[in-house]
Amino acid sequence: MKRKLLIKSKKINFFPSYTIKNNNGNLIKILEKKNTSLKNFVECYISEINPNRIKAWRYHKNLQQNIFLLNGRCKVVILSNKKFKKFLLSEKKQGILNIPNKHWYGFKNLSKKKKVRILNILEKKYQENEILRKEQNSFDYKWN
């Protein structure tokens, strides 16, 4: 099955995943090398966001973020060219959201009861010294 690019802006991309149905349990195809700008896969990790909480703002100097929502509903906001771009990730709309380096971004868990889990796939090893962080109210953005 061919995966087409669903949303594309100047640098931010969303590649939908697809499900291969099986009576014993489905297989969800998350990432194919031909459908991403990743050259190599070096590391991946899971980030959790507690119910009704916000994790913002982050900025990676060198790392491109490639995120896949594992469970829950999450709003992702990316500051690109002085404009906020919003993406809603959910279990019903799965795919890889590519956040290039040098973009501020944040997450909001839209559930009041359930944690959000996000898988992040990296082409370089994560290093704490290459990330910048700002407080949630550092930008003029209303999360509600």
Helices and strands as residue ranges (DSSP letters): E 7-8, E 13-16, E 18-20, E 27-29, G 33-35, E 43-49, E 54-60, E 65-71, E 73-80, E 83-90, E 95-99, E 104-109, E 116-122, G 128-130, E 131-133, G 136-138
